[in-house]
Amino acid sequence: MIDYEQRGRVAVLTINRPEARNALNAPLRRELPEALVRAEDDPEVDVVILTGADPGG
């Protein structure tokens, strides 16, 4: 699952699979490009940060 959060002109995409150390699986490989297109299509977004959920909690 990709969590999408907008902070001002920054879109923060967080890979949220800490139990799998945020490894990409088939659903994530489909979701990630969709989230990037969403950010690209938003005129209010200038920067995209890609991060992963903390596996430690």
N, C-alpha and C positions, 0 to 999 in steps of 0.2 A: 504494500500500500504506500502511495506517495501522499504525504500531507503537503498541501499548498497553503502558504500564508503570505500575505502581502503586507510589507512594512514600509509605508511611504512608497518610494519608487523602486523598492527591492522586493522581488519574489523569492521566498525561501522555500525550496523543495526539499522535504525531508523524507528519506527512505525509512519507512517505519516497519522494519522486521528485525528488531534487536535480538529476538530468539535465534535468528539465523545469521547473526552478525551482519545484518543488512545486505546479505547476498542477493543478487538479482536472480529472480526466477522468471518464468514465462509471463505471468501477469504483470510483474514490474517492468519487464521489457516492453510491454504494450503501454503501460501507464506513463512511463517516463517521457516518451516522445509527445504524448498528449498534453502533459503538464508543461513541457517546453513550448509547445505551440500556443497553449493558453497564455503563457507569459509573453511570448513574442507578439501575439495579437492584441495585447493590452497596451494601449498608448501610454498608460501611467507607469509602466514598468520599464526601467532602464537597465537593471542589473538582476541577474539570477544567481542565487547561491544554492548549490547542491550539497546536502549534508546527510548524515545518517543519524538515526536515533541512537542514544547511548545504550550499548548492550549491557552495561552494568546497572541499569535501572533508571 
